[in-house]
Amino acid sequence: MAALALESVVKLSSGYTMPLLGFGVYQNYDTKASVLEAFAAGYRHIDSAQVYRNEAHVGAAVHESSLPREELFITTKVVSKNHGYEKTLSGVDESLKKFGFDYIDLFLIHDPFSGKGLRLATWKALIEARDAGKIRSIGVSNFSDKHLEEIRDHGLEMPSVNQIELHPFCQQKPIVEYCRKHAIVVQAYCPILRGKMDHEVIQEIAKKHARDPAQILIRWSLQRGFVPLPKSATPGRIHSNAQVYDFSLNEDDMKDLDSLDRGAEGAISWNPVGAP
């Protein structure tokens, strides 16, 4: 495995590159300040969504930062209640307006709850918006291999990304295997267990490396080839979560963390991959 650094990126099937470490802003009620802090810590990848109601705050932070837009990677998502061809196209324009951007780097279908017909209509709308230059890369979130197969079965291009809940307790191995087979990059949300990191295995490995438990979990995710999206509104945590590149987990560490997998029972969020 090549040495990892804060500047490390992965090339998507769209041809664009995405930073390997992202910053999540779900339930962040001080988004602008947090994103500016994340930029100061070296993050260049921000994960938002229409339903988070903070796209405008992310956009304000981008504009205030004075960082070149081309150095940043910004994601948003369309949730199931807004699925459908026309709704999605309208939503893309609304998101662009809220961000104050000319384009969005990655646009995801947020969840599969709307059903097959609306999922496919939404996907076709995202393809159209991408072809119009409003989006650079398109993907999905919380899709199982079954949902991904729907896209392939209809002769449509496959997503560049699938964002799913991923951490040692919920490793979603069949979905990860499918994504890797089809060159779909896997993003990991809830990578630091929403702060509930008191399991003895995590604590022991953290003590061994003289690291925070969150740093151990983020490093595990990176070494497993995922794109973790830790979130925090605490400046110290925002910085420490990015300080994961001057150590590595050895084979035994990784095996011990891998052994914690509980399958679907290990999920700590909504994890709607089983939607019909």
PyMOL commands that set and color helices and strands:
alter all, ss='L'
color gray80, all
select helices_A, chain A and resi 31-41+50-52+55-65+69-71+80-82+85-99+116-131+145-153+173-181+193-195+200-209+213-223+235-240+251-258+263-266
alter helices_A, ss='H'
color red, helices_A
select strands_A, chain A and resi 9-11+17-19+23-24+45-47+73-78+104-109+135-141+161-165+185-189+227-228
alter strands_A, ss='S'
color yellow, strands_A
deselect
rebuild
show_as cartoon
